[in-house]
Amino acid sequence: MLIVIRRRKLLRYAAIGIILIFTAVIAGNLINEPASLYAINQENEKRYIKWVDFTVPHTVLKETLNLDVKSYGKEVKLNWIELLAYLAAKYGGNFKRYKKTDLEAVVKKLNEGQTMEQIAGDMKYYDYYLEAYTAVLGGFVGEYEIQVDDPDNPGEKKYVKKYGLKAFSPIAKGYSYGHYDDFGDSRSYGYRRRHLGNDLLGSVGTPIIAVETGVIEVMGWNRYGGWRVGIRSLDGTRYYYYAHLRKNHPFNNSLAEGEIVTAGDVIGYMGMTGYSTKENVNNIKTPHLHFGMQLIFDESQKDGVNQIWIDVYHIVKLLQSNRSAVRKDPELNDYYRVYNMIDPIVPD
């Protein structure tokens, strides 16, 4: 009996020892984790983020966005990106743990006079998430001017100043589409790889919209994406990729590489092109837009093995609430936006 009891104690102590060692390893990994999120550019010794996992649900994006917009012009201005960074730091980036009461609690502290620096000062990963989420969402909200119908002059438009969501859905208003979260799915054409975007299924010819104001970096054919457009945000951190555009007439004829497009502009048309080394070939089975967003903290990440592509599924769902109305110009055989926008970030 005594031998059995001693064996049980030994097993218990051994189990406790294993747990303590495992806990120490985890703690050590957490202590060292920040270094694994950054890299150093050897040429200029610049420290930059090398990895981002953006998992914020569209419901949380919408809640924080509404708080930001409603607080505009008030004594305490809430910043949706700061709120999201706080929540991400609290949850370790895992928004499955999200509780609305946590958001309400931090908003209460801010409205009572505390600053986010005071609230999040002891959170190890807050600065990382703030920089990462600013890279993702930095151009989405702000002041702008947009045309509306003038009630005093039927048939005329006028500009009004607004603050809020100034990024648009990649699909024009009035056109249906379907999508699901397919980020990371397997693709096999050319070589086996992960799907680094969100496929929006619709009809050939559906007008495709510039999500954010930016510079057209590339237009043309790619064996994987077919006819495609690449647009870089003016702050340089977001690269938008629109692929599989329509055969024969993929782009709006007003576009050219190096020019600036404004959020809400028609940039092209949905199609089925791609999966071919030969230009202007429909080798995609289902008409759809491949829409992707790449984050660029350092130019070395633009091409090659260091690219950062994020899951845009929930971003697309958020942007569903802001879609650009378009009309066809029969003389030019192209679609154009109905209501123009002045984005103050565009240089004169």
C-alpha positions in Angstrom: 0.0 0.0 0.0 2.8 2.4 0.9 4.6 1.6 -2.4 1.3 2.4 -4.4 0.9 5.8 -2.5 4.6 6.7 -3.2 4.1 5.9 -6.9 1.0 8.0 -7.1 2.9 10.9 -5.5 5.8 10.5 -7.9 3.4 10.5 -10.9 1.6 13.6 -9.5 4.9 15.4 -9.1 6.0 14.4 -12.5 2.8 15.7 -14.0 3.2 19.0 -12.1 6.8 19.2 -13.4 5.7 18.7 -17.0 3.0 21.4 -16.6 5.5 23.9 -15.1 8.0 23.2 -17.9 5.3 23.6 -20.6 4.1 26.8 -19.0 7.7 28.2 -18.9 8.1 27.3 -22.6 4.9 29.1 -23.5 5.9 32.1 -21.4 9.3 32.2 -23.0 7.7 32.1 -26.5 5.4 35.0 -25.6 8.3 37.0 -24.3 10.2 36.4 -27.5 7.2 36.7 -29.8 7.5 40.4 -30.7 10.8 39.8 -32.3 9.3 37.2 -34.6 6.8 39.7 -35.9 9.4 42.1 -37.1 12.3 42.0 -39.6 15.3 44.3 -40.3 16.1 45.8 -43.6 19.9 45.3 -43.8 20.5 48.2 -46.1 19.0 50.9 -44.0 18.5 49.0 -40.7 14.8 49.8 -40.8 12.6 47.6 -38.5 9.4 46.6 -40.1 6.5 44.2 -39.6 6.9 40.9 -41.4 3.6 39.1 -40.5 0.0 40.1 -40.0 -3.1 37.9 -39.4 -6.2 40.0 -39.8 -9.2 38.2 -38.3 -11.5 41.0 -37.3 -15.2 40.0 -38.0 -17.2 42.5 -40.0 -19.6 42.9 -37.1 -16.8 44.3 -34.9 -15.5 46.4 -37.8 -19.0 47.9 -38.1 -19.4 48.5 -34.4 -16.1 50.3 -34.0 -16.6 52.3 -37.3 -20.0 53.5 -36.0 -18.4 54.7 -32.8 -15.8 56.5 -34.7 -18.2 58.3 -37.0 -20.7 59.2 -34.3 -18.0 60.8 -32.2 -16.8 63.0 -35.0 -16.9 66.7 -33.9 -17.5 65.7 -30.2 -15.2 66.5 -27.3 -14.0 62.9 -27.2 -13.2 61.6 -30.7 -13.0 57.8 -30.8 -10.7 56.1 -33.3 -11.9 52.8 -34.6 -8.4 51.5 -35.4 -7.2 52.2 -31.9 -10.3 50.4 -30.5 -9.6 47.4 -32.7 -5.9 47.4 -31.7 -6.9 47.4 -28.1 -9.2 44.5 -28.5 -6.7 42.6 -30.6 -4.0 43.1 -27.9 -6.5 42.0 -25.2 -7.4 38.8 -27.1 -4.0 38.0 -28.7 -5.6 38.6 -32.1 -8.2 36.0 -31.5 -11.6 37.7 -32.0 -13.5 34.5 -31.2 -13.0 35.8 -27.7 -14.7 39.1 -28.5 -17.3 40.4 -26.0 -19.1 43.6 -26.7 -18.8 44.5 -23.0 -15.0 44.8 -23.5 -15.6 47.4 -26.2 -18.1 49.2 -24.1 -15.7 49.3 -21.1 -12.8 50.8 -23.0 -15.2 53.4 -24.7 -16.4 54.3 -21.2 -12.9 54.9 -20.0 -12.1 57.1 -23.0 -15.3 59.1 -22.6 -14.4 59.7 -18.9 -11.1 61.3 -19.9 -8.5 58.5 -20.1 -6.3 58.3 -23.2 -5.7 55.1 -25.1 -2.0 55.5 -24.2 -2.9 55.3 -20.6 -5.4 52.4 -21.0 -3.2 50.3 -23.3 0.2 51.4 -21.9 0.9 48.0 -20.3 -0.4 45.9 -23.2 2.7 44.3 -24.8 1.2 44.0 -28.3 -0.9 47.1 -28.6 1.7 49.0 -30.6 2.1 46.1 -33.0 -1.6 45.8 -33.6 -2.0 49.5 -33.9 0.7 49.7 -36.7 -0.6 46.5 -38.4 -4.3 47.5 -38.3 -3.5 51.1 -39.4 -1.8 49.5 -42.5 -4.9 47.5 -43.2 -7.6 50.2 -42.6 -5.7 53.5 -42.7 -7.3 54.9 -45.8 -10.9 53.7 -45.1 -12.3 56.5 -42.9 -11.9 60.3 -43.0 -13.2 63.6 -44.4 -14.3 63.9 -48.0 -16.6 65.7 -50.3 -19.1 63.8 -52.5 -21.8 64.8 -55.0 -25.5 64.4 -54.1 -28.7 65.2 -55.9 -29.6 68.9 -55.3 -33.2 69.0 -54.0 -33.4 72.7 -54.9 -32.3 72.2 -58.5 -33.8 69.0 -60.0 -31.4 67.2 -62.2 -28.4 69.0 -60.7 -25.8 67.8 -58.2 -23.9 69.5 -55.5 -20.9 68.7 -53.3 -21.4 68.1 -49.5 -18.7 67.6 -46.9 -18.8 64.3 -45.0 -16.9 62.2 -42.5 -17.0 58.5 -42.5 -16.4 55.4 -44.6 -14.8 56.7 -47.9 -13.7 53.3 -49.2 -16.1 51.5 -51.6 -17.2 47.9 -52.3 -15.3 46.5 -55.3 -18.6 45.7 -56.9 -20.8 48.5 -58.3 -24.1 49.4 -56.8 -27.0 47.4 -58.3 -25.0 44.4 -59.3 -25.4 41.1 -57.4 -22.5 38.9 -56.4 -21.8 36.0 -54.0 -18.7 35.1 -52.0 -17.5 33.1 -49.0 -14.3 33.1 -47.0 -12.0 31.2 -49.4 -8.7 32.7 -48.2 -6.0 30.1 -48.0 -7.8 27.5 -50.2 -5.6 25.4 -52.4 -4.9 26.4 -56.0 -3.1 24.2 -58.5 -2.7 26.0 -61.8 1.0 26.4 -62.5 2.0 25.2 -59.1 0.3 24.3 -55.8 -0.3 27.4 -53.8 -2.7 29.2 -51.4 -5.5 31.4 -52.5 -4.5 34.9 -51.3 -7.7 36.8 -51.8 -11.5 36.7 -51.9 -13.4 35.6 -55.1 -16.6 37.6 -55.7 -18.8 35.6 -58.1 -21.1 37.5 -60.5 -21.8 38.2 -64.2 -19.4 39.0 -67.0 -19.3 42.8 -67.5 -20.2 43.7 -63.9 -18.4 47.1 -63.2 -15.5 46.8 -60.8 -14.8 49.7 -58.5 -11.6 51.1 -56.9 -11.9 50.4 -53.2 -9.5 53.1 -52.2 -7.9 56.2 -53.8 -4.5 55.2 -55.1 -2.0 55.0 -58.0 -2.3 52.4 -60.7 0.9 50.4 -60.5 0.2 47.8 -63.1 -2.3 47.0 -65.8 -2.1 44.1 -68.2 -2.0 40.3 -68.5 -0.8 37.8 -66.0 -0.9 34.1 -66.7 -2.6 33.5 -63.3 -4.8 36.5 -62.9 -5.6 37.2 -66.6 -6.3 40.8 -67.2 -5.7 42.5 -63.9 -5.1 45.9 -62.3 -2.9 46.6 -59.3 -3.5 49.8 -57.3 -1.3 51.1 -54.5 -2.7 53.3 -51.8 -1.3 56.8 -51.6 0.4 56.1 -48.2 2.1 53.1 -49.9 1.1 50.4 -47.5 -1.8 48.8 -49.3 -1.7 47.1 -52.7 -5.1 46.2 -54.2 -5.2 43.4 -56.7 -8.2 43.0 -59.1 -8.0 40.0 -61.4 -9.8 37.9 -64.0 -11.2 40.9 -65.8 -13.3 40.7 -68.9 -12.0 39.5 -72.3 -11.6 42.1 -75.0 -12.6 45.0 -72.8 -11.1 44.4 -69.3 -10.4 48.0 -68.2 -12.1 51.3 -68.2 -10.6 53.2 -71.2 -9.7 56.2 -69.1 -7.2 54.3 -67.0 -3.4 54.3 -67.5 -0.5 53.1 -65.4 0.9 55.8 -63.1 -2.4 57.7 -62.8 -4.4 58.3 -59.7 -7.9 56.8 -59.4 -10.4 57.9 -56.7 -12.2 55.5 -54.5 -15.5 54.7 -56.2 -14.2 55.0 -59.8 -14.9 52.3 -62.3 -11.6 50.6 -63.1 -12.8 47.5 -65.1 -15.2 44.7 -65.7 -15.7 41.3 -64.2 -14.7 38.4 -66.5 -13.2 34.9 -66.7 -9.7 35.5 -68.0 -6.5 33.9 -66.8 -4.8 30.5 -66.3 -3.1 30.9 -69.7 0.3 32.1 -71.0 -1.6 33.4 -74.0 -3.3 36.8 -73.6 -7.0 37.4 -73.7 -8.0 33.8 -73.0 -11.0 32.7 -70.9 -9.7 29.7 -68.9 -11.6 30.4 -65.7 -14.8 28.4 -65.4 -16.9 30.8 -63.4 -17.1 34.6 -63.9 -15.7 36.3 -60.8 -13.4 39.0 -59.5 -10.4 38.0 -57.5 -9.9 40.8 -55.0 -6.8 40.8 -52.8 -5.0 43.2 -50.4 -1.2 43.1 -49.9 0.4 45.0 -47.0 3.8 46.6 -47.6 5.7 47.8 -44.6 9.0 47.7 -46.5 9.6 47.6 -50.3 11.4 44.3 -50.0 8.0 42.8 -49.3 6.4 43.9 -52.6 7.6 40.8 -54.6 9.2 37.5 -53.7 8.8 35.3 -50.6 8.2 38.1 -48.0 4.7 39.2 -49.2 1.9 39.8 -46.7 -1.6 39.1 -48.1 -4.5 39.3 -45.7 -8.0 37.8 -45.6 -10.3 40.5 -47.0 -13.6 38.6 -46.7 -14.9 40.6 -43.7 -13.6 43.8 -45.2 -15.7 43.1 -48.3 -18.7 42.5 -46.1 -18.1 45.8 -44.4 -17.8 47.7 -47.7 -21.2 46.2 -48.8 -22.7 49.2 -47.1 -20.9 51.7 -49.4 -21.3 50.9 -53.1 -20.7 53.3 -56.0 -23.6 54.0 -58.3 -22.6 53.8 -62.0 -24.0 54.7 -65.4 -23.0 53.7 -69.0 -21.8 56.3 -71.5 -22.9 54.7 -74.8 -20.6 57.0 -76.8 -17.5 55.9 -74.9 -18.8 52.3 -74.3 -17.7 52.5 -70.7 -19.3 52.8 -67.2 -18.6 55.8 -64.9 -19.6 56.7 -61.4 -22.7 58.8 -61.0 -21.6 60.8 -57.9 -18.0 62.1 -58.0 -15.9 62.4 -54.9 -13.2 64.7 -53.8 -10.7 62.9 -51.6 -8.5 65.4 -49.7 -5.5 63.0 -49.7 -5.1 63.4 -53.4 -2.3 66.0 -54.1 -3.2 69.1 -56.0 
